[in-house]
């Protein structure tokens, strides 16, 4: 049967020619030049290449669709018919796509990519070999105080390790490993079919041997022939000073062992920095609210300020206003990549008493009367305490 006849048969099986607009398939406008059409098809074909799209079950059909669109739009006569009458015009005019001068999809890849690569190799599953193991993720918690100096945590987790009985080969010790009788050692099974697009070779990994081409005559009892077994592990991890919440630590090679002798995956430790109600963090800087009596703010005083290094004394000048921000340098958090520490910003919150005795009220009345007849200068408050904290932290 001719190539055109084969294509017609396949179209019948599919129900009809593709219904999507050819220009839409290639992503070009109707006025696109021949060079633009070729460039668009080349880019689309590359995106469907197994190296970047090997797990897409629809890649084969998508490539056929793109190749069909390219074959029509790259031919001036067929393109003219299509532009005027659409796909129905192509069918009635006998212009069934047959890839023009290409005898097979191998020729297309030869032309565009410099090497034959028909669907038989493009869309087949690769034979299984050593595969890297999966990664493992776990979480640790540290306090804000521990962020200053760093901390050590003990991790307990389960990981797939190479079976200690069979050393990963899946065979009971002393028994042979033989050629897989299902695939004959190829590691994959193939089915060949002839289509309008040339010879189509479909391949899949042999389920019997998992693509290795060999099987254990007597599977290892400890790992059921898989070569790996689950094991509980313990490991110490150093949490560096200065780490931020939700950052992760990568421990290379501490993940699951890879199938078929592949390398271990990695262990990722996500760090949860517990909140500290005394401080608000912004990078390496901290802010804290300091509650002081209004008399201390008015007269001046030495007060104790909480820090991550213990209490520190802070001198309030007479007349300290509410929301005044004072900086204690070097009492913030360390840099993750350096020795420098941030600063601690202290925001003064002047406390006004609510429950006064009659004697205290009288003293305040006398004070108010003596202060210029009750008229004395105060700093006008234009920002809230929260605004001051955010301003101190650069936000």
HELIX and SHEET records of a PDB file:
HELIX    1   1 UNK A    3  UNK A   14  1                                  12    
HELIX    2   2 UNK A   22  UNK A   26  1                                   5    
HELIX    3   3 UNK A   34  UNK A   47  1                                  14    
HELIX    4   4 UNK A   50  UNK A   53  1                                   4    
HELIX    5   5 UNK A   59  UNK A   73  1                                  15    
HELIX    6   6 UNK A   76  UNK A   92  1                                  17    
HELIX    7   7 UNK A  105  UNK A  113  1                                   9    
HELIX    8   8 UNK A  119  UNK A  122  1                                   4    
HELIX    9   9 UNK A  144  UNK A  149  1                                   6    
HELIX   10  10 UNK A  259  UNK A  261  5                                   3    
HELIX   11  11 UNK A  294  UNK A  299  1                                   6    
HELIX   12  12 UNK A  358  UNK A  370  1                                  13    
HELIX   13  13 UNK A  372  UNK A  374  5                                   3    
HELIX   14  14 UNK A  385  UNK A  392  1                                   8    
SHEET    1   A 3 UNK A 136  UNK A 142  0                                        
SHEET    2   A 3 UNK A 267  UNK A 273  1                                        
SHEET    3   A 3 UNK A 248  UNK A 251 -1                                        
SHEET    1   B 2 UNK A 151  UNK A 162  0                                        
SHEET    2   B 2 UNK A 228  UNK A 239 -1                                        
SHEET    1   C 2 UNK A 177  UNK A 179  0                                        
SHEET    2   C 2 UNK A 214  UNK A 216 -1                                        
SHEET    1   D 2 UNK A 188  UNK A 195  0                                        
SHEET    2   D 2 UNK A 198  UNK A 205 -1                                        
SHEET    1   E 4 UNK A 280  UNK A 282  0                                        
SHEET    2   E 4 UNK A 285  UNK A 293 -1                                        
SHEET    3   E 4 UNK A 344  UNK A 351  1                                        
SHEET    4   E 4 UNK A 325  UNK A 328 -1                                        
SHEET    1   F 2 UNK A 301  UNK A 305  0                                        
SHEET    2   F 2 UNK A 312  UNK A 316 -1                                        
END                                                                             
